[in-house]
Structure formats: C-alpha cells, structure tokens
Amino acid sequence: MLLRLFLIFSVVPIIELYLLIRVGKLIGALPTVALLLLISLAGAWLVRAQGFVILRRIQEELAMGRLPAAGLLDGALVLLGGLLLLTPGFFSDVIGLFFIIPPTRAVIKQFLGLWLQNRLARGQFVIRRF
C-alpha cells in the first residue's frame, strides 16, 4: 500500500508537469491556463448536472423503499471526478471526466463490482465490530 501511495504521489505530478509543459510549448502559457480554467468550469457544470440527476434517482429509490446502492456509488464517483477536475492538470482532468460521464462511469462501476466480488470471494475483507 505504501508503494502504491508513493507511486501516486510521485508519478502523477510528474505526468501533470510534463503535460503542462508540452501543451504550454505547443499553444503558449496563457492559452494553457485558459484551457485549464475552461475544463474546470465545464467539469463543475457537469458535476452539478450529474449530481442533481443522481440525487433525484436516490430520492426515487428511497421513496420506493429500496436501498439506493447504485445511486450512492454514482454519487461517490461523481464526487471523486469533481475533485480530480479541481486539481490543476490535464491528466487529472481526463481521469476526472471518466468518473463524471455516465457511459464511462458505468464501465468503472463494473470494474469496481468485479474487484469487490473477487475480494469477497477470497476473503480479503475483514469486518470488525466494536
């Protein structure tokens, strides 16, 4: 786990800096900053729109007396995507958009479901009660 965290906190900033420098050289510094701001604004609008859709779906599920597990997972993924879009950089913006756009979010949910099933089947989750 420590190695994964080290890789995330060391490799991702290097990728972000590399992409910022490359795009900056290609289109200039001011257009690069403007593009990052535009992507962040578009992402904020997408997060807001998707958040309202998800909230409405959760409310409908609760009104029917069902547990809104899929809606809660969607909400968590959209929140994570929004946080990634707030982080300056093109790499994190692309990853954040994957978490926000419904078709790609559905693929991510399938992978999370398979990962969770595998972990449960192998008994790798420990539940502690206090």
Order of alpha helices (4+ residues) and beta strands (2+ residues): alpha-alpha-alpha-alpha-alpha
